[in-house]
Amino acid sequence: MRILSSSFCSLLLCSLVSAQVIAADDSAAYKPIEPKPLIAGHVVVPLFPPGHPALKAGPGSDQEEKFNINNGKVGAVTNIHNPSIEVYLADPAKANGTSVVIAAGGGNNTCNVGGEGTDIAAWFNSLGVSCFVHRYRLKPYVSAVDALLDTQRAMRTVRARAEEWKIDPNKIGHIGFSAGGEQTARLALTFDEGKSDSADPVERVSSRPDWIVLVYPGWVPGSLSLEKVPTNLPPTFLVCPGTGDVFHAQQTVEFYNALFETGRTMKPKPLNIEMHIYGEGKHGGAISARQGIPYGKWQLRLAEWATDLKLLPEAK
């Protein structure tokens, strides 16, 4: 069993007194339903084995995940009780070793794995980046506890299987959109180096992302502690529209400021942290043209930033 920090345990205890908490009395006997692929032919990897203490037999766990189909493809998923990653490896002819875990948004009520998941994987794959589309647990699970455990486990799982998937274990990123950005932020603030004495080989591996991207991120105000941040922060890219998405823009800037104060004094050189707040634009939309406004090309700025970090090769 994983040993949790005191602050993490406090969050867990708070969640247990909530009216929305999921009973876990039968977790030891709980055998979760295997998640189905979002796109036929892709491998889905459940993050926890059956009987793992992180899994809970909550309301609806005896039913399959619910897929919302849009234009013939899965646009969103709900009823997630068996968190997973779905594997989208880059074409070997293009693969450069860089990879990323993708966390879609949806207000912790749904996981918008279409536009903010499989579409993002297709774009990264075109750049030679392998991807892992994450399905994390939603309400009434707790984003700061259950979903965060899923996020940390996703990072460990990818790194533990790096050789199998032919990726560089030191170039694994995490990108989150909206509520998925909350998971990216929490991961950046809580990662650890793993527990070398764990009986679980996955738990021996670091959960630290090597780079992170937050796209119009959001969390419940005051729920994210930014007073103290790790001194070995990963390079960070943040993007959001401005006055057209005030709530998320303010949180994007808040997160940037919190990291900046630590990052500017990091050794041997300051943290590479870049933020883009666009003058026009609205919340959501992932990668889309947005009727030609500059915000419709934010992904090009991300590619430039990643190239500067040697995560992507220089264009020929």
BELMOWO-V557416 format. One record per residue. RES is the residue in three letters. BURIAL is b if it has 16 or more other ideal C-beta (glycine too) atoms within 10 Angstrom, else e. Layout:
res={RES	RES}
burial={BURIAL	BURIAL}
This chain:
res={MET	ARG	ILE	LEU	SER	SER	SER	PHE	CYS	SER	LEU	LEU	LEU	CYS	SER	LEU	VAL	SER	ALA	GLN	VAL	ILE	ALA	ALA	ASP	ASP	SER	ALA	ALA	TYR	LYS	PRO	ILE	GLU	PRO	LYS	PRO	LEU	ILE	ALA	GLY	HIS	VAL	VAL	VAL	PRO	LEU	PHE	PRO	PRO	GLY	HIS	PRO	ALA	LEU	LYS	ALA	GLY	PRO	GLY	SER	ASP	GLN	GLU	GLU	LYS	PHE	ASN	ILE	ASN	ASN	GLY	LYS	VAL	GLY	ALA	VAL	THR	ASN	ILE	HIS	ASN	PRO	SER	ILE	GLU	VAL	TYR	LEU	ALA	ASP	PRO	ALA	LYS	ALA	ASN	GLY	THR	SER	VAL	VAL	ILE	ALA	ALA	GLY	GLY	GLY	ASN	ASN	THR	CYS	ASN	VAL	GLY	GLY	GLU	GLY	THR	ASP	ILE	ALA	ALA	TRP	PHE	ASN	SER	LEU	GLY	VAL	SER	CYS	PHE	VAL	HIS	ARG	TYR	ARG	LEU	LYS	PRO	TYR	VAL	SER	ALA	VAL	ASP	ALA	LEU	LEU	ASP	THR	GLN	ARG	ALA	MET	ARG	THR	VAL	ARG	ALA	ARG	ALA	GLU	GLU	TRP	LYS	ILE	ASP	PRO	ASN	LYS	ILE	GLY	HIS	ILE	GLY	PHE	SER	ALA	GLY	GLY	GLU	GLN	THR	ALA	ARG	LEU	ALA	LEU	THR	PHE	ASP	GLU	GLY	LYS	SER	ASP	SER	ALA	ASP	PRO	VAL	GLU	ARG	VAL	SER	SER	ARG	PRO	ASP	TRP	ILE	VAL	LEU	VAL	TYR	PRO	GLY	TRP	VAL	PRO	GLY	SER	LEU	SER	LEU	GLU	LYS	VAL	PRO	THR	ASN	LEU	PRO	PRO	THR	PHE	LEU	VAL	CYS	PRO	GLY	THR	GLY	ASP	VAL	PHE	HIS	ALA	GLN	GLN	THR	VAL	GLU	PHE	TYR	ASN	ALA	LEU	PHE	GLU	THR	GLY	ARG	THR	MET	LYS	PRO	LYS	PRO	LEU	ASN	ILE	GLU	MET	HIS	ILE	TYR	GLY	GLU	GLY	LYS	HIS	GLY	GLY	ALA	ILE	SER	ALA	ARG	GLN	GLY	ILE	PRO	TYR	GLY	LYS	TRP	GLN	LEU	ARG	LEU	ALA	GLU	TRP	ALA	THR	ASP	LEU	LYS	LEU	LEU	PRO	GLU	ALA	LYS}
burial={e	e	e	e	e	e	e	b	e	e	b	b	e	e	b	e	e	e	e	e	b	b	e	e	e	e	b	e	e	b	e	b	e	e	b	e	e	b	e	e	e	e	e	b	e	b	b	b	e	e	e	b	e	b	b	b	b	b	e	e	b	e	e	e	b	e	b	e	e	e	e	e	e	b	b	b	b	e	b	b	b	b	b	b	b	b	b	b	b	b	e	e	e	e	b	b	b	b	b	b	b	b	b	b	b	b	e	b	e	b	b	b	b	b	b	b	b	b	b	b	b	e	e	b	b	e	b	b	b	b	b	b	b	b	b	b	b	b	e	b	b	b	b	b	b	b	b	b	b	b	b	b	b	b	b	b	b	b	b	b	b	b	e	e	e	e	b	b	b	e	b	b	b	b	b	b	b	b	b	b	b	b	b	b	b	b	b	b	b	b	b	e	e	b	e	e	e	e	e	b	e	b	b	e	b	b	b	b	b	b	b	b	b	b	b	b	b	b	b	e	e	e	e	b	e	e	e	e	b	e	e	e	b	b	b	b	b	b	b	b	b	b	e	b	b	e	e	b	b	e	b	b	e	b	b	b	e	b	b	b	e	b	b	e	e	e	e	e	e	e	b	b	b	b	b	b	b	b	e	e	b	e	b	b	b	b	b	e	e	b	e	e	e	e	b	b	e	b	b	e	e	b	b	e	b	b	e	e	b	e	b	b	e	e	e	e}
